Amino acid sequence: MRVVEKHGPVYVVDRSIEGSERLLASFIVAAPSGETAIIDPGPSKDVLKLLALMEDLGLDPRRLKAIIVTHIHLDHGGGAGLLHLNAPWSKVYVHPRGAPHLVSPARLWEASKATLGRTAELYGEPTPLPQGMVVPVEDGASLDIGGLTLRFIHTPGHASHHMSILVEQGHVIFTGDSAGMHLCGKLYPTTPFPFKLHEALASLEKMKRLNPKVIAYTHFGLRSGAPGLLDQYRELLIGLARRIHVLLKEGYRGRSLVERLRDVDPYLDSYEECLKSLRAAYMLDHADLSVEGIARYIEKFGLEMLDS
């Protein structure tokens, strides 16, 4: 675990899983006053190293005011409970839909194991949080961290319990999975079931109206030119959805849909080669899960909303 980038008050921490690199980030936001927040603490595995890393950076873990999760999926928020247990002076901030699952994570853990298999075990089981330490955050609410203003924006689509966080000083927006993944110099979708395309597109427009300058991607790192990147992700989602829609109408389903998509869209092969280069073999099925999420959305809702 190490800091690989810094922009103003934001430290980007590489959370290596099974030797992967520059795939999964946690963020330390440090105000000049010494107060700090951690955004997307990441999996339970090795999460306590964040506290040791703060000390190495000259930051006092006892001034950790907030642990913030963009959403409760294990790679983003699974370590929140264990981190709080070792920094009990902090509070955990989460979308209201996600709050019950941080207090009682048993169902989340079972669902994660069913969906992710071995990957869930690599991330580690989440630790329950005391209810009084979990703060459900309403859309548009803000939090002061030593003079830095963090604004919370509900951004569903990837998940119903997703929110993004804007640090107003510096116009940095932490997008979790709501703006995709920026890996190997390219954008890739993260759209597993129960992804909702119409909500995702609305969330992208909502974030763009905030006029951010820099996106902090949990997958992975800081990228300038935020409005253009949000537009690019919008076009990526629409284009991929239209191609999958055509294949569904041609009768392709499941594995045959994925294999046929490889013939008409280089994204799948490109994504898998990227993951291999990042030493993230445990993530190789993510591309298939993202295709499945879009396909299931189309089968349920159609794509008429793109033509309206």
N, C-alpha and C positions, 0 to 999 in steps of 0.2 A: 504494500500500500504506500503510495507516494503522491506528492503534489506534482502535477505535470504542466499546469498552466495557472496563471494568475492575471486577473483583470480587475483593477480597482480593489474593492473589498472582497472579491470572489476568488476563492481557491478551488481548483478542480483536482479532486482526489481520484486516482485510478484504483478502482476496486477489483483487483485481479481475482478471477474465479478459475481454478484449475489451470493456472498459467496464462490465461487470456490477458490481453493488454489493450488499453484504449477502447474498451467496449462498454464498460459500466462505470459511471461516475457517481460520487457523492460530492456535495458542494459545502464548503465552509464559507459563511458570510461573516466577515469580521468588521465591526464598526470601529472607528478611531477611538471610541471610548473604552474599548476592550470587550464590550458585549458581543456575543456571537449567536449565530443560528446555523443549524445544519439542515440542508435541504436534500431530500432523498437520501436518508441514511443507508439505504441499500439492504442487502440480505443480513440475516442474523450472523452468518459466518463472518468472523473477523471484524464485526462492527465495532468492538471495543478498541480496536487499533486506531479508530478515529480520535479517541480521547488522548491516546499517547501521541498521535501525530500533532494534535493541537498544542500539546506541551512543547514538542520539538519546534513548532513554529513560533513559540513565545506567546501563545494564547492560553489563557487560564480556563481550563474546563469548567471551573466553578462559576464562570460567567456565561456558560451556555444557557441562553434564555429560551430558545425554541428549537424543537425538532419538528421539521415540516415534511410531510409526505405528499407528493403530487397525487398519488393514488396508492391503494393498499397492496398491489401486486408485490410478490416477495422480493423481486429485484429492486424495488423502489422503497417499500416501507416495511419489509419483513423484519428489519433489525430495530425498529423504533422502540419496541418494548424493552429489549435487552439494554439498549443504549440508555433509555430513561432510568432503568433500574440502577444503573451505575452513575447516573447524573440526575438524581431525584429532584433537584432544584429546577429542572427544566420542565416545560410542558410540551405536549405533542399536538400539532395542529393538522387537521385533516378535513376533507369534505364531509358534510353531515352524513351522507350515505355510507361512508367508510368507517365512521367512528365506532359503531357497534362491533365491527370485525376486528378492531384493534383491542377492544376490551375483552372480547370472547373470540379468539381467532381459530377455534377448533374447526369450524366449517370451512373457513378460508384455507386452512392447512390441508384438509381432506380433499377439497376441490383442486387445490394446486397440485397435490400428488397425482390425482386422477388425470389432470391435463398435462402436466410437465414431466411426470415420471421421475427419473433419476435426477433431473435438473432441480426439482424441488428439494431433494435431499442435499444437493450441493449448496443450495441457498440456506438451508437450515430452517428449523421450525420456529415460527414467531412466538415471542413471549407475551402473555397477556399484560395489558396496561391497566392500572387503577383508573376507574371511570373518571374520578375527579381530576386526573392529569391530562385527559383528552379534551381538546377544545374543538368542537365542530365549527367550521368557518363558513360564514355566509358569503355569497357572491358580492364582491366589491369591498369586503372588509379589509382593514389594514392593520398592521402591527409595527410598532416602533422598536427597532433594535439599536439602541445607543445613538439615536439620531438618524438612522437609516429607516426609510419607510418601505415596508414590504406590503404590496397589495395583492390580495387573493382574487383570482378570477376562475369561476367555474367553467371548465372546458370539457364537457362530455363528448363522447364519440368513441374513443379508444375504450373507455369505461364510463359507466354512469357516475362513478365516484371520483372523477378526475378533476383536478384543479391545477392551474398554472400560477406562478408567482412572479410579479414584477417588482424588481428593486428600482424604485423611481429615480434614485441618484445613480445615473449611468445608463438608465433605460435598458437594463438586462432582464430578460424574461426567461424563467425556468419552465420549460415546456413539458417535462416528464416524457410521456409518449404521445402528447397531443399534436406535435408537429413532426412526428416521425423520428427516424434515426439518421444521424449524419456520420457515416462510417466510410473509411477509405476514400474520402473526398466526394462521396455521393450521398444522396438522400435515398432511404429505403423505408417502405411502409411497415408499420407495426399495427396490424389490424386483425388480431385473432378474435374468434367468436367470444362475446356477443357485440362485436363492432357495429356501430351505427353510422353510416356514411353521412346522412343528412346532418346529424349532430356534429360530426367531425368537421364538416365544411363550415358550418355556422361558427364553430369554435375558432377556426383559423381566421375568419373574418373579424371576429370579436377581438382576437389578440392583435391583429393588424391595426385595428382602430386605436389601440393604445400607443402606437408609434414607438415600438421598441427598436433599439439599435443593434443589440446583441442577443442571440439565442444561446442559452446554456442548455445543451442537450445532455440528458442523462446517458444517452448512447450517441455521440460522445463528444463533450468538450464545448468550447466557446467559439461561436461563429458570428462574424459581423455581417451586416446587410440583411437584418432580420426581415424586413417587409418582403424583399425578393425571395428569401428562403420560404416564407409562409406561402407565397404565391406558387412557388415551385412545387411545394408539397401538395397544395390543392390540385394542381394540374396532374401530378403523379397519381393521386388517388382517383381522379376522374378518369384518366386514361386507362388505368389498370381495371377499374370497375367496368368500363365500356368493353374492354377486351374479354373480360371474364363473362360479361353478359352475353356476348356473341357466342362464346363457347358453350354456355349453358343452353342457349337456344338450339345449338347444334347437337345437343344431347350428351355432352361431356359432363361427368360427375366424378367427384372424389379423386382417386389417383390418376384416372385418365385425363381429368381436367388439368391437373398440375403438369402432367407430361406434355399435353398438347400446348399448354401455355408456354412451355420452354421453347417450342418451335416458333412461336410468333412474338415472343417478348424476351429480350436478353436479360431482364431484371433478375430472374431466378438464379441463373448460372452466375451472374455477376455478384449477387448477394452471397451465395455460398462460397465463391472464391474469396470474397472479402473476409468472411468469417474464418475461413481456413488460415488466411494470412494473419489474422488477429489471434490465432491459436484458440479459437472458440468452437471446437468441434461439438461441444455439448449443446450449442445453439442451432445446429444445422437444420433441425426440423421447424425452426421458426418461420422460414419462408413458406412452407406448406401450410402452417397454421394461419398465416396471414391471408393466403389465397382462400382457404376455407372460410375464414371470417367474412370476407367480401362476398363470396359465393352464397353463403347462407343469408346474408343481408339481402342480396338481390332476389333470392328465391322468396323471401318473406315480404319485401317492400317494393321490389321493382326498382327501376331507374327513372321513372317518369319525372321525378323531382329535378333531374338534371336538365330537362327540356322545358321546364316551366319558367 
